[in-house]
C-alpha cells in the first residue's frame, strides 16, 4: 500500500518538475531575472 502511495507521489513530483522546467528553464530562480527579458548587452 505504501509503495503505491510513494509511486503516485514520485510521479506527481516528476510531472511538477517537468512543468516547472518548461516555464522557468534550468536556471536558478532569482527575483531579479523572473519576468524580465534577457538584455543583449549583458
C-alpha positions as CSV (number, residue, x, y, z in Angstrom):
1,X,0.0,0.0,0.0
2,X,2.7,2.5,0.9
3,X,4.6,1.6,-2.2
4,X,1.6,2.6,-4.3
5,X,1.3,5.9,-2.5
6,X,5.1,6.6,-2.8
7,X,4.9,5.8,-6.5
8,X,2.0,8.2,-7.0
9,X,3.8,11.0,-5.2
10,X,7.0,10.4,-7.2
11,X,5.0,10.5,-10.4
12,X,3.3,13.8,-9.3
13,X,6.6,15.4,-8.4
14,X,8.2,14.3,-11.7
15,X,5.3,15.9,-13.6
16,X,5.6,19.1,-11.5
17,X,9.3,19.3,-12.1
18,X,8.9,18.9,-15.9
19,X,6.3,21.7,-16.0
20,X,8.5,24.0,-13.9
21,X,11.4,23.3,-16.2
22,X,9.2,24.3,-19.2
23,X,8.1,27.5,-17.5
24,X,11.3,28.6,-15.9
25,X,14.1,26.6,-17.6
26,X,17.1,25.0,-15.8
27,X,18.4,28.2,-14.3
28,X,18.3,29.1,-10.6
29,X,15.1,31.1,-9.9
30,X,16.0,34.6,-9.0
31,X,13.7,37.5,-8.4
32,X,15.9,39.7,-10.5
33,X,15.6,37.5,-13.6
34,X,12.0,36.4,-13.4
35,X,9.6,38.2,-15.8
36,X,12.4,40.3,-17.3
37,X,13.6,39.9,-20.9
38,X,17.2,39.0,-21.4
39,X,19.3,42.0,-22.3
40,X,21.8,41.5,-25.2
41,X,24.1,44.0,-23.5
42,X,24.9,41.6,-20.6
